[in-house]
Structures are given as structure tokens and as C-alpha cells.
Amino acid sequence: MIRIMRPIIAIIKFILFALVTVTIIPIQLLILSLHKGKYSYVVPWIWQKAVCMIFRIRLKIIGKPYSKTQAIYVSNHLSYLDIPAIGSIIKGSFVAKKDVASWPVFGFLSKLQQTAFISRDRKDAKKERNSLDAILADKKNLIIFPEGTSTDGKEVMPFKSSLFSIAYKKEAKNIIIQPITLRMELVDNKHILSQEDRNIYSWHVNMDMPLEKHLWNFALSKGAVISLNFHNIIKAKDIKDRKTLAKLCHNNVSNGLNIPTNKKENNHEL
């Protein structure tokens, strides 16, 4: 009976996801045609909350998200599902790799979120710089994943310091940095005891699975409990350079992971 019900429930989740998405798209397009200030993030914020509810991504908030002035939020990265998890708490623009823009459905939705896309191609550098400068000048928040890829959540990879150069732009004067540790607490309503458990939520660099297949598998599950640990804020002006800032943020995020040692995982490749 359970095997029959799970695909039915998964299909219902996708139907609800489609209905919510189709509803918000024209509203957000209209808003963006009139206004691209801070209020243009309200509809995406509501949509992210709806996605979390539909796919049962439950959040455990530790610490306090900074909200007094413009900020750059720095987080480790486990999955594309991190977007609704973080986006349902913080109103701001994500910084993503350029290839995300070409993803079916999600690429278009990321543009409605006013995502800033970056690439390693020098010919795109000026356009990307102008996009980030505009976001900073408009006093909008930025959310970055400086590992440059996603992981299975066991550890935090070194941060790419080049991304932290945005904190030293003239448009980012007195900008606040807040590190965030994102961690899986429960997946499919159970503690994480194996790599298979991790892979239900995480969609990482070592997985050979299309996004749509992974999302279907996640929809078949009972969702996940994800903790977002908001660390103490850092004033960029107090840190001498981007490399030092990147290292400091990495230490905060990595130390916040604190994977329990009382539950041994059976580590093996799929």
C-alpha cells in the first residue's frame, strides 16, 4: 500500500508545484516590469515558502538572520533544494553559475528571482560585473555559495576567494557578511545513516543522476528537515582582503557543521 501511495503523493506534489508556479509567474513578470526594488522579492519569497511546504522541506533556524541593512549571505551548498530553503527565509538575489540559466523551468524561475549569473568566460566578465554592481548599488541582498559546487554535506569545501571581491566594491561600502551553515538533520523522516540517505536531499558533484530524476526521488520521500545556522555577522571593512574574508567565513560555516560522531555512517558509493 505504501509503495502505491508514495508515487501518487509525489504526483500530487508536482501538480501543486505547477499550479503555484503558473500562478506566480505572471504576477512576478508584472512586478518586474514596474519595479525591481526590494519589494520585487516578495512574490519569490512566498513561492519559496510554498515549495518548501509542498515538498516538505522543514527548516530549523539557529541564530538570527541579519536584516537591518544590506548583506551578503555566505552558505555551504548541498542541493538545488537549498534555494527554496534559504530563499524562504532571506529576500535577495542568489549568485549562480551561468549554466543554471539554461536549466529547464528552474533557469527561468531563477531569472524571476533576479539571480546574478557568473561564468569563467572572460567575455562575460563585464556584463556580470555590471549586474552585480547594479544589485549592490540598489542595496539588495546577495546569497552566494562560494564552494563553487554542491557537496553531500559531510564537509565544507574550500571557499573560492574570488567571489568575495564583491564585498570590496565601492557599491558595497559598509556591507555586512553573514555566514550560514546548512545541514541535513532528517531525510525521509529519519536520521541520516548512509550515503543513500544523504543523496535523497543532496544533489552533489559526485552524483551521476539527472536533476529531474533526483527531484522525483525526493518527491517520493517524506521530505527533509534542514537546519540553517546563522552565524555572527562580519563587517567586510574590518577584514583586510578577500582571501582573509573567505577563510574566516569558511571557518564559521565549517565549524557550524558539527556532524555528530555518535551515529556512524556506512559510507559507500552508489
Residue pairs with C-beta under 8 A, 6 or more apart in sequence:
6 220
7 220
9 219
10 216
10 219
10 220
13 54
13 55
13 219
14 219
16 54
17 51
17 54
17 55
20 47
20 50
20 51
20 54
21 47
21 105
21 109
24 43
24 44
24 46
24 47
24 112
25 112
27 43
28 40
28 43
28 44
28 47
28 112
29 112
31 39
31 40
31 43
32 40
32 112
32 114
36 114
36 138
37 138
37 140
38 91
38 139
38 140
40 114
41 91
41 92
41 93
41 113
41 114
41 140
42 91
44 87
44 91
44 112
44 113
45 87
45 88
45 91
48 83
48 84
48 87
48 88
49 84
49 88
51 57
51 84
51 88
52 58
52 59
52 84
52 85
52 88
55 81
55 84
55 218
55 219
55 223
56 222
56 223
56 224
57 81
57 84
57 85
57 223
57 224
57 226
58 223
58 224
58 225
58 226
59 85
59 88
59 89
59 225
59 226
59 227
59 228
60 185
60 225
60 226
60 227
60 228
61 89
61 227
61 228
61 230
62 227
62 228
62 229
62 230
63 229
63 230
63 231
63 232
64 230
65 73
65 89
65 90
65 178
65 230
66 176
66 178
66 230
66 233
68 176
69 139
69 174
69 176
70 136
70 139
70 140
70 141
70 172
70 175
70 176
71 92
71 141
71 142
71 175
71 176
71 177
71 178
71 233
72 141
72 142
72 143
72 144
72 166
72 167
72 172
72 175
72 176
72 177
72 178
72 236
73 86
73 90
73 92
73 141
73 142
73 143
73 144
73 177
73 178
73 179
73 180
74 144
74 146
74 159
74 177
74 178
74 179
74 180
74 249
74 253
75 82
75 86
75 143
75 144
75 145
75 179
75 180
75 181
75 182
75 253
76 145
76 147
76 151
76 153
76 156
76 157
76 180
76 181
76 182
76 253
76 254
76 257
77 145
77 147
77 149
77 150
77 151
77 182
78 150
78 151
78 152
78 153
78 182
78 184
78 201
78 202
78 203
78 204
79 150
79 201
79 202
79 203
79 204
80 106
80 150
80 203
80 211
81 201
81 203
81 218
81 224
82 145
82 150
82 182
82 226
83 94
83 110
83 113
85 182
85 226
85 228
86 143
86 180
86 182
86 228
87 94
87 113
87 143
89 228
90 141
90 143
91 141
92 140
92 141
92 142
92 143
93 113
93 114
93 115
93 116
93 135
93 140
93 141
93 142
93 143
94 110
94 113
94 115
94 116
94 142
94 143
94 144
95 115
95 116
95 117
95 118
95 132
95 142
95 143
95 144
95 145
95 163
96 110
96 115
96 116
96 117
96 118
96 145
97 117
97 118
97 119
97 148
98 117
98 118
98 119
98 121
98 124
99 119
100 106
100 107
100 110
100 115
100 117
101 107
101 110
101 111
101 115
101 117
103 110
103 211
106 211
114 135
114 140
116 128
116 131
116 132
116 135
116 142
117 128
117 131
118 124
118 128
119 128
132 142
132 166
132 169
133 169
133 171
135 142
136 142
136 166
136 169
136 171
136 172
136 175
137 171
142 166
144 163
144 166
146 159
146 160
146 161
146 163
146 164
146 246
146 249
146 250
147 156
147 157
147 158
147 159
147 160
148 157
148 160
149 157
149 204
149 205
150 202
150 203
150 204
150 205
151 157
151 202
151 204
151 205
152 195
152 198
152 199
152 202
152 204
152 206
153 182
153 183
153 184
153 198
153 202
153 257
154 198
154 259
155 254
155 257
156 181
156 250
156 253
156 254
156 257
158 250
159 246
159 247
159 249
159 250
160 246
161 242
161 243
161 245
161 246
161 247
162 242
163 246
164 242
164 243
164 245
164 246
164 249
165 242
166 172
167 175
167 177
167 236
167 242
167 245
168 236
168 241
168 242
172 236
173 237
174 235
174 236
174 237
175 236
176 233
176 234
176 235
176 236
177 233
177 234
177 235
177 236
177 245
177 249
178 230
178 231
178 232
178 233
178 234
179 231
179 234
179 249
179 252
179 253
179 256
180 228
180 229
180 230
180 231
180 253
181 227
181 228
181 229
181 231
181 252
181 253
181 254
181 255
181 256
181 257
182 226
182 227
182 228
182 229
183 226
183 227
183 229
183 256
183 257
184 192
184 198
184 201
184 202
184 224
184 225
184 226
185 224
185 225
185 226
185 227
186 192
186 224
186 225
187 197
187 198
187 200
187 201
187 221
187 223
187 224
187 225
188 197
188 200
188 221
188 222
188 223
188 224
189 222
189 223
190 197
191 197
191 263
192 198
192 263
192 265
193 263
193 265
193 266
194 265
194 266
194 267
194 268
195 265
195 266
195 267
195 268
195 269
195 270
196 270
199 207
199 209
199 270
200 217
200 218
200 221
200 224
201 218
201 224
201 226
203 209
203 211
203 214
206 269
207 214
207 270
218 224
229 256
231 252
231 253
231 256
232 252
234 245
234 248
234 249
236 245
239 245
239 248
